[in-house]
């Protein structure tokens, strides 16, 4: 068997640049939004959304303080004009190849030329191109559509035309369209603007598909270039599958193919391609290992062929040892069930499975008349019965329970009804990357997602059940959630812009500004992963599933403390924290600084605050004014000095003075 991955598979330059731009801004703690999904890959979009990146559909939806990123598809000129008009901060990640088309269309349409675009009119890239056109504009998706368009509009044959092509357009279709243009539209100026990377990707996919028994095209189903790749490969290889993730891998087709080719759309992250490769190779390896062992039917048939048995018997347990169980099967021979044939669970103890006096059903594996023994198996019979339950569970999509008995390469083995079920690592936990060690010897619930009846192999998914449970918790949460409601939660992860907290199966985010009344540089200054915290709901967005949480308490607000404990007229000791030409800033309480104006430092004239005060120095002051709206406090050292000075008695006024 051979597996070949196209060299051009995965992110193109434009998409990689756009995604990197969004990730960098998010890493810097910026509040980021994108004009439409930044990439046609739902998995990557969800990952970015978990980091606080949200999708907007128009410039008007951008909130104050957010920075907008224009995706690689580009936008109409009117959109950037509107952003500038609104004063919205934005970054333009339009692909350079798309910008080139914008410039061509803008220049030629301003000269009065009609514009023809080879591409899907509803695609964001084509919509953006149309938005840079200042004359008549037409689109076509195929050579056939182009012919009809020219027939319906005879002026296209004589008028000056500017023809461009969507960067991801099918190169074969474009080749046919060019022939028609040269034949029918003699005044056409044709610009071959298909992206080089797209052309190379399609060419390589076509060759790879023609040399393969099975072809995998990895990418989002809503991605234009991924769908084009799929159709190109399908024409060369009947066994072509379009999948978004490793979970959709056609396992039966994979293990039966000799030559497998893999390509991926321009919006497919390398991590997903790698995951498909790992899952596929593990599947092939497991199949090969399984085929090297005799399956149940072969073992049973061989037993019947070589030994004097009548198949199944019922026995009564008469003795238990650490290595075997002895049973009475109503014959002269002694029935023996070795520990390995008692259960599929290698860690199980005989006394935990059966007790003396229990009646159990068994299969005869071998008889030895000379020694007077019969070798029996409970495991094989349980497996046969259990397999029927496994098949039924797959068909009905029911949840089964089992015990994880082994951690193996690529996943875990769980035993249910005597049947071993392989659960891939990617489907064994709620999120990828979690340790599997905690599952060993634990009872777990899972669904059977695939069975291979010929080999008696089954694949399960714990994540499927966990997702259902999470969904149920989510529905229950949203049914009762309201702003202000308090929860006890657990800190799950930290980012530069906040902390994600699990509040009972649902994650909400506490923005860094909501963690403390004091200014902090990173959430770890206040909380750590694993901490139990009390939070409350600040805002809810049920449509997008976003929960904004608050952590800091109103009673800890330093301004409330100031209002209650430090009214105007209060005398207190403060610490100088900063010096300016016009005065000194002093810390009253953590989070609250006041200004001692240079004129309020001393009764004597002070040229510079540095002449009298220094940072870190503690001085006594009087609070002379507080502006809670402007968050400003006036302090005075001079006021205390005046109060300490003796008051001179005034001479009585001359009553006769007029």
C-alpha positions in Angstrom: 0.0 0.0 0.0 1.2 3.5 -0.8 0.0 6.9 0.4 0.9 10.1 -1.5 0.2 13.6 -0.3 0.1 16.4 -2.9 3.0 18.9 -2.3 0.5 21.8 -2.9 -2.1 20.5 -0.4 -3.2 23.0 2.3 -3.1 26.8 2.9 -2.2 29.0 0.0 -0.2 32.2 0.6 -3.2 34.5 0.7 -5.2 32.4 3.2 -2.1 31.8 5.4 -1.5 35.5 5.5 -5.0 36.3 6.5 -5.3 33.7 9.2 -1.8 34.7 10.6 -3.0 38.3 10.7 -6.1 37.5 12.8 -4.1 35.2 15.1 -1.4 37.8 15.7 -4.0 40.5 16.6 -5.7 38.1 18.9 -2.4 37.2 20.5 -1.8 40.9 21.1 -5.0 41.0 23.1 -7.0 43.0 20.5 -10.7 42.5 20.1 -10.9 41.2 16.5 -13.8 40.7 14.1 -13.7 39.6 10.4 -15.9 40.7 7.6 -17.4 37.3 6.8 -15.6 34.0 7.8 -11.9 34.6 7.4 -11.5 31.1 5.9 -13.8 28.5 4.3 -13.0 25.9 7.0 -15.5 25.5 9.8 -13.0 23.9 12.2 -10.5 26.8 11.9 -13.4 29.4 12.2 -14.6 27.7 15.4 -11.0 27.7 16.8 -10.7 31.5 16.2 -14.2 32.1 17.7 -13.1 30.3 20.8 -10.3 33.0 21.0 -12.9 35.8 20.9 -12.8 36.5 17.1 -16.3 37.2 15.9 -17.8 37.4 12.4 -19.6 40.5 11.2 -21.4 41.0 7.9 -21.1 44.8 7.5 -19.0 47.7 8.7 -21.8 48.9 10.8 -21.7 45.8 13.0 -18.1 46.5 14.2 -18.2 47.5 17.8 -16.3 50.3 19.4 -12.7 49.2 20.3 -12.7 46.3 17.8 -10.4 46.0 14.8 -11.8 44.5 11.6 -9.8 42.2 9.3 -10.8 42.0 5.6 -10.4 38.4 4.4 -8.3 37.3 1.5 -11.3 37.3 -0.9 -11.3 41.1 -0.8 -14.2 43.5 -0.8 -15.9 46.1 -3.0 -14.4 49.6 -3.0 -17.6 50.9 -1.3 -16.9 48.8 1.7 -13.4 50.3 2.4 -14.9 53.7 1.7 -17.6 53.1 4.3 -15.0 51.9 6.9 -13.0 55.1 6.5 -16.2 57.1 6.7 -17.1 55.4 10.0 -13.5 55.8 11.3 -13.3 52.0 11.9 -9.8 50.6 12.4 -9.2 47.8 10.0 -6.5 45.6 8.4 -6.7 44.5 4.8 -5.7 40.9 4.2 -6.9 40.8 0.6 -4.8 38.3 -1.4 -2.2 40.1 -3.7 -3.5 38.1 -6.7 -7.1 39.4 -6.0 -5.8 43.0 -5.6 -4.2 42.6 -9.0 -7.7 41.8 -10.4 -9.2 44.8 -8.6 -6.7 47.1 -10.2 -7.2 45.6 -13.7 -11.0 45.9 -13.5 -10.9 49.4 -12.0 -8.5 50.8 -14.7 -10.2 49.2 -17.8 -13.8 49.9 -16.6 -13.0 53.5 -16.1 -11.9 53.6 -19.7 -15.4 52.5 -20.7 -14.5 48.8 -21.4 -17.1 46.1 -20.6 -15.9 43.7 -17.9 -16.3 39.9 -18.1 -15.5 37.8 -15.1 -15.1 34.0 -15.2 -16.3 32.9 -11.8 -19.2 32.3 -9.5 -21.2 35.6 -9.2 -22.2 34.7 -5.6 -18.7 34.0 -4.4 -17.2 36.7 -2.1 -14.2 37.1 -4.3 -16.2 37.8 -7.4 -18.6 40.1 -5.5 -15.5 42.1 -4.4 -14.2 42.3 -8.0 -17.6 43.5 -9.2 -17.4 46.2 -6.6 -14.3 47.7 -8.4 -16.1 47.9 -11.8 -17.4 51.2 -13.1 -18.9 50.0 -16.3 -21.1 47.1 -17.5 -20.2 43.8 -15.9 -21.0 40.2 -16.7 -20.0 36.8 -15.2 -20.0 33.3 -16.5 -19.2 29.9 -14.9 -18.4 27.8 -17.9 -17.6 27.8 -21.6 -21.2 26.9 -22.3 -22.5 29.9 -20.3 -20.0 32.2 -22.1 -21.3 31.1 -25.5 -24.9 31.8 -24.5 -23.9 35.2 -23.0 -22.2 36.3 -26.3 -25.3 35.1 -28.3 -27.6 37.1 -26.0 -25.4 40.2 -26.1 -24.1 40.7 -29.6 -22.2 43.9 -28.7 -19.7 41.7 -26.8 -18.4 40.6 -30.2 -17.5 44.2 -31.2 -17.1 46.3 -28.1 -13.8 46.5 -26.2 -13.8 43.9 -23.4 -11.7 43.3 -20.3 -11.8 39.7 -19.3 -10.5 38.4 -15.9 -10.9 35.1 -14.1 -11.5 34.2 -10.4 -8.3 33.0 -8.8 -9.7 29.6 -8.0 -11.5 29.0 -11.3 -11.3 25.5 -12.9 -8.3 25.8 -15.2 -9.7 23.3 -17.8 -13.0 25.3 -18.0 -10.9 28.5 -18.3 -8.9 27.0 -21.2 -12.1 26.2 -23.1 -13.5 29.7 -22.4 -10.4 31.3 -23.7 -10.8 29.5 -27.1 -14.4 30.9 -27.3 -13.3 34.4 -26.4 -10.5 34.5 -29.0 -12.9 33.1 -31.6 -16.0 35.3 -30.9 -14.7 38.4 -29.1 -11.9 39.8 -31.2 -11.6 43.0 -29.2 -11.2 41.2 -25.8 -8.2 41.9 -23.6 -7.8 38.7 -21.7 -6.0 38.6 -18.4 -5.1 35.1 -17.1 -5.6 35.8 -13.3 -6.0 32.3 -12.0 -3.7 32.1 -9.0 -0.5 30.1 -9.8 -0.9 28.1 -6.6 -4.5 27.2 -7.6 -3.4 26.1 -11.1 -0.5 24.0 -9.7 -2.8 22.5 -7.1 -5.4 21.4 -9.7 -2.7 20.0 -12.1 -1.1 18.0 -9.3 -4.5 16.7 -8.1 -5.4 15.6 -11.6 -2.2 13.6 -12.0 -2.4 12.1 -8.5 -6.0 11.0 -9.0 -5.2 9.3 -12.3 -2.5 7.3 -10.5 -4.6 6.3 -7.4 -7.2 3.7 -6.5 -8.7 6.1 -3.9 -8.5 9.9 -3.6 -9.1 12.0 -0.5 -9.9 15.7 -0.9 -9.7 17.4 2.4 -11.4 20.8 2.9 -14.6 22.7 3.8 -17.7 21.8 1.8 -18.4 25.5 1.3 -15.0 26.1 -0.2 -15.0 26.9 -3.9 -11.5 25.6 -4.6 -12.0 22.5 -2.6 -15.1 21.6 -4.5 -13.3 22.2 -7.8 -10.5 19.8 -6.6 -13.1 17.2 -5.8 -14.7 17.3 -9.3 -11.3 17.2 -11.0 -10.2 14.2 -9.0 -13.6 12.5 -9.4 -13.2 12.6 -13.2 -9.9 10.6 -12.9 -10.7 8.4 -9.9 -14.2 7.0 -9.1 -13.3 6.3 -5.4 -12.9 10.0 -4.6 -14.1 11.3 -1.2 -14.5 14.9 0.1 -14.0 15.0 3.9 -13.6 17.9 6.3 -12.0 16.1 9.2 -10.5 12.7 10.1 -13.8 11.7 11.7 -15.3 11.5 8.2 -12.6 9.2 6.9 -14.1 6.3 4.8 -12.3 3.6 6.8 -13.5 0.6 4.8 -12.3 2.2 1.5 -9.0 3.1 3.1 -8.1 -0.4 4.2 -9.0 -1.9 0.9 -7.1 0.6 -1.3 -3.6 -0.1 -2.6 -2.7 3.4 -3.8 -4.2 6.4 -1.9 -3.8 10.0 -3.0 -4.4 13.0 -0.8 -4.9 16.7 -1.6 -6.5 19.6 0.2 -8.1 22.9 -0.5 -6.4 26.3 0.0 -8.4 26.8 3.2 -7.4 23.5 4.9 -5.0 23.9 7.9 -2.0 21.6 8.0 -3.1 20.2 11.4 -6.2 18.7 9.8 -4.2 17.1 6.9 -1.8 15.7 9.5 -4.7 14.3 11.6 -6.2 12.6 8.6 -2.8 11.0 7.8 -2.3 9.8 11.4 -5.8 8.4 11.7 -5.6 6.7 8.3 -2.2 5.0 9.0 -3.4 3.9 12.5 -6.5 2.4 10.8 -4.4 0.5 8.3 -2.0 -0.8 11.0 -4.9 -1.9 13.2 -6.5 -3.7 10.3 -3.2 -5.5 9.4 -2.7 -6.5 13.1 -6.3 -7.7 13.2 -5.9 -9.8 10.1 -2.8 -11.4 11.6 -4.9 -12.9 14.3 -7.6 -15.6 13.8 -11.1 -14.1 14.0 -13.9 -15.7 15.9 -15.4 -17.7 13.1 -12.0 -19.1 12.0 -11.2 -20.1 15.6 -14.5 -21.8 16.2 -14.5 -23.6 12.8 -10.9 -24.9 13.5 -12.0 -26.0 17.0 -14.9 -28.0 15.6 -12.7 -29.5 12.9 -9.8 -30.7 15.1 -11.4 -31.6 18.3 -14.2 -33.9 19.5 -16.8 -31.3 20.8 -20.4 -30.7 20.5 -20.0 -26.9 20.5 -21.8 -25.2 23.4 -22.3 -26.5 27.0 -23.7 -25.2 30.3 -21.6 -25.7 33.3 -21.7 -25.0 37.1 -18.7 -23.3 38.7 -17.2 -25.7 41.3 -13.8 -24.0 42.0 -12.0 -20.7 41.4 -8.2 -20.2 41.4 -6.2 -17.1 40.5 -5.4 -18.6 37.0 -8.6 -20.6 36.1 -12.1 -21.6 36.9 -13.3 -25.2 37.2 -16.8 -26.2 36.1 -19.0 -29.3 36.1 -20.4 -29.8 32.6 -22.1 -33.1 33.3 -19.3 -35.2 31.9 -16.6 -37.4 33.3 -14.0 -34.8 32.2 -13.2 -31.8 34.3 -14.1 -28.5 32.7 -11.4 -25.8 32.8 -11.8 -22.2 31.9 -8.4 -20.4 31.8 -8.4 -16.8 33.0 -7.6 -15.6 29.5 -10.8 -17.3 28.3 -13.0 -16.0 31.1 -13.1 -12.4 30.0 -11.8 -9.9 27.4 -10.7 -7.7 30.2 -7.0 -8.7 31.0 -7.2 -6.9 34.4 -10.3 -8.8 35.6 -10.1 -11.2 38.5 -12.0 -14.5 38.3 -13.8 -14.0 41.6 -15.2 -10.6 40.3 -16.7 -12.4 37.3 -18.2 -15.7 38.7 -18.9 -17.3 42.0 -19.0 -21.0 43.1 -22.4 -22.3 42.2 -23.0 -19.9 39.2 -24.3 -21.5 36.0 -22.5 -20.3 32.9 -22.7 -20.9 29.2 -19.5 -21.9 27.5 -17.9 -23.0 24.2 -15.8 -26.2 24.1 -12.3 -25.3 22.7 -10.6 -28.7 23.1 -11.1 -32.0 24.8 -8.3 -34.2 26.2 -9.5 -37.7 27.0 -6.1 -38.9 28.2 -6.0 -36.2 30.9 -9.7 -36.1 31.4 -10.1 -32.4 30.8 -12.2 -30.1 28.6 -10.8 -26.7 27.7 -13.7 -24.2 27.7 -14.2 -20.5 26.8 -16.7 -18.0 28.2 -15.0 -15.1 26.4 -15.7 -16.4 22.9 -19.3 -17.0 23.6 -19.7 -13.6 25.2 -18.0 -12.1 22.2 -20.4 -13.7 19.8 -23.5 -12.5 21.8 -21.9 -9.1 22.4 -21.1 -8.7 18.7 -24.9 -8.8 17.9 -25.4 -6.1 20.5 -22.6 -4.0 19.0 -24.2 -4.2 15.5 -27.6 -3.3 16.9 -26.1 -0.4 18.8 -24.5 0.9 15.6 -27.7 0.6 13.6 -29.8 2.3 16.3 -27.1 4.8 17.3 -27.7 3.9 21.0 -25.2 4.6 23.8 -23.3 1.6 25.3 -21.1 1.4 28.3 -17.8 -0.4 28.8 -14.6 -0.4 30.7 -11.4 0.9 29.2 -8.9 -2.0 29.6 -5.9 -0.8 27.5 -4.3 2.4 26.3 -2.8 1.5 22.9 -1.1 3.5 20.2 -3.6 5.9 18.7 -6.4 5.4 21.2 -7.9 3.1 23.8 -9.6 -0.3 24.0 -12.9 -0.5 25.8 -14.7 -3.8 26.4 -18.5 -3.9 26.3 -20.6 -7.1 26.3 -17.3 -9.1 25.9 -16.3 -7.2 22.7 -13.2 -5.1 22.3 -14.0 -1.7 20.8 -11.2 0.6 19.5 -11.8 4.2 20.4 -9.3 6.6 18.5 -7.6 9.2 20.6 -9.3 11.9 18.6 -12.7 10.5 19.8 -11.8 9.5 23.3 -11.9 12.8 25.1 -14.0 16.0 24.9 -11.1 18.0 23.3 -8.1 17.0 21.3 -4.8 16.7 23.2 -6.2 15.5 26.5 -4.3 12.7 28.3 -5.8 9.2 27.9 -4.3 8.0 31.2 -7.3 9.0 33.2 -9.6 6.7 31.2 -7.8 3.4 32.1 -10.0 1.0 34.1 -12.8 3.6 34.1 -16.4 2.9 32.9 -17.2 5.0 29.9 -20.2 5.7 27.7 -19.8 5.7 23.9 -21.4 5.1 20.6 -20.5 2.6 18.0 -19.7 4.6 14.8 -18.3 1.8 12.6 -18.2 -2.0 12.4 -16.4 -4.4 10.1 -18.5 -7.6 10.3 -16.0 -9.7 8.4 -13.3 -9.0 10.9 -15.5 -8.5 13.9 -14.0 -5.0 14.5 -15.7 -2.1 16.0 -14.8 1.6 16.4 -16.4 3.8 19.1 -16.7 7.5 20.0 -16.8 8.8 23.6 -16.7 12.3 22.3 -20.1 11.8 20.6 -21.7 11.1 23.9 -19.8 13.9 25.6 -21.0 16.3 22.9 -24.6 15.3 23.5 -24.2 15.8 27.2 -22.6 19.2 26.6 -25.5 20.1 24.2 -28.0 19.1 26.9 -26.2 21.2 29.5 -26.1 24.1 27.0 -29.8 23.9 26.4 -30.5 23.8 30.1 -28.2 26.7 30.7 -29.7 29.0 28.0 -33.2 28.2 29.2 -32.3 29.6 32.7 -29.5 32.0 32.0 -30.0 35.7 32.7 -27.7 38.7 33.2 -26.5 39.0 36.8 -26.9 35.3 37.7 -24.0 34.0 39.7 -22.1 30.7 39.2 -19.2 28.8 40.8 -16.9 27.8 38.0 -13.5 26.4 37.1 -10.8 28.3 35.2 -10.2 26.1 32.1 -7.7 28.2 30.1 -6.0 31.6 30.0 -5.3 33.9 27.1 -3.7 37.3 26.8 -7.1 38.9 26.7 -9.0 37.0 29.4 -9.9 33.7 31.2 -12.3 31.0 30.0 -14.4 29.6 32.9 -16.4 26.3 32.9 -19.7 27.1 34.6 -21.2 23.7 34.6 -20.4 22.2 31.1 -20.6 25.7 29.5 -17.6 28.0 28.9 -17.8 31.7 29.4 -15.1 34.3 29.2 -14.0 36.9 31.7 -12.3 39.7 29.8 -9.0 40.8 31.4 -10.6 44.2 32.2 -13.2 42.4 34.3 -10.7 40.4 36.4 -9.5 43.2 38.6 -10.2 46.8 39.4 -6.5 47.4 39.2 -4.7 47.4 35.9 -3.1 44.0 35.1 -0.9 42.8 32.2 -2.1 39.2 32.2 -5.0 37.2 33.7 -2.5 34.9 35.5 -1.9 37.8 37.9 -5.4 37.1 39.3 -6.4 33.5 38.5 -4.7 30.3 37.4 -6.0 27.2 35.4 -7.9 24.9 37.8 -9.0 27.7 40.2 -12.5 27.7 41.5 -14.0 31.1 41.1 -17.3 32.9 41.6 -18.5 34.7 38.5 -21.6 36.3 37.2 -23.1 36.9 33.8 -22.4 40.3 32.3 -23.8 39.7 28.8 -25.4 36.9 26.7 -25.5 36.4 23.0 -27.6 33.3 22.5 -27.4 33.5 18.7 -23.6 33.2 18.7 -23.4 31.2 21.9 -21.2 33.7 23.6 -21.2 34.3 27.4 -19.4 37.3 28.9 -18.7 36.8 32.6 -17.8 39.3 35.3 -15.4 38.4 38.2 -14.6 41.6 40.1 -17.1 42.6 42.7 -18.7 46.0 43.1 -17.8 46.2 46.7 -14.1 45.9 45.8 -14.4 48.9 43.4 -11.8 51.3 44.8 -14.0 54.3 43.8 -16.8 52.9 46.0 -14.3 52.4 48.8 -13.2 56.0 48.3 -16.7 57.3 48.4 -17.5 55.5 51.6 -14.3 56.0 53.5 -12.5 59.0 52.0 -15.0 61.9 51.6 -13.8 65.5 50.8 -12.0 66.9 53.8 -10.4 63.6 54.8 -6.8 63.8 56.0 -4.7 60.8 55.1 -1.2 59.5 54.4 -0.4 58.9 50.7 2.6 57.7 48.7 4.0 59.7 45.8 3.9 57.6 42.6 4.7 60.1 39.9 6.1 63.6 39.3 5.2 66.1 36.6 6.0 69.7 36.0 2.6 70.7 37.3 2.4 68.5 40.4 2.7 65.1 42.0 0.5 62.1 41.7 0.0 60.2 45.0 -1.6 56.8 45.7 -4.5 57.1 48.2 -5.6 53.4 48.1 -4.7 50.7 45.5 -6.2 51.7 42.2 -6.8 55.4 43.1 -4.3 58.2 42.6 -4.9 61.9 43.3 -3.0 65.0 42.2 -1.1 67.4 44.5 -0.9 70.5 42.3 2.4 72.3 42.5 0.6 75.2 44.2 -0.7 72.9 46.9 2.7 71.4 48.0 3.9 74.2 50.3 3.1 77.7 51.5 6.3 78.8 49.9 6.7 79.0 46.2 7.8 75.7 44.6 9.3 75.8 41.1 9.4 72.1 40.5 7.7 69.3 42.5 11.0 67.3 42.3 12.6 70.0 44.5 10.4 69.0 47.4 9.1 65.5 46.7 10.4 62.1 45.4 8.7 59.0 44.1 8.1 56.6 47.0 7.9 59.3 49.6 5.0 59.3 52.0 3.3 62.6 52.9 0.1 63.7 54.7 -2.5 65.4 52.6 -6.1 66.6 52.7 -8.6 65.6 50.1 -10.0 68.9 48.8 -12.1 67.8 45.8 -13.4 64.6 44.1 -14.9 64.4 40.6 -16.4 60.9 40.4 -17.5 61.4 36.7 -14.1 62.5 35.5 -12.3 60.2 38.0 -10.2 63.0 39.4 -9.1 63.8 42.9 -7.4 67.0 44.2 -5.0 66.7 47.2 -3.4 69.4 49.2 -0.4 69.4 51.6 -0.7 73.1 51.9 -4.2 72.9 53.5 -2.7 70.9 56.4 0.1 73.3 56.8 -2.4 76.2 57.1 -4.4 74.4 59.7 -1.4 73.8 61.8 -0.3 77.5 61.7 -1.4 79.7 64.7 -4.3 82.0 63.9 -3.6 85.7 64.7 -6.3 87.6 66.5 -7.6 90.5 64.5 -7.9 94.0 66.1 -11.4 95.1 66.9 -12.9 97.1 64.0 -13.2 100.8 64.5 -16.9 101.3 65.1 -16.7 104.9 64.0 -15.1 104.1 60.8 -17.3 104.6 57.8 
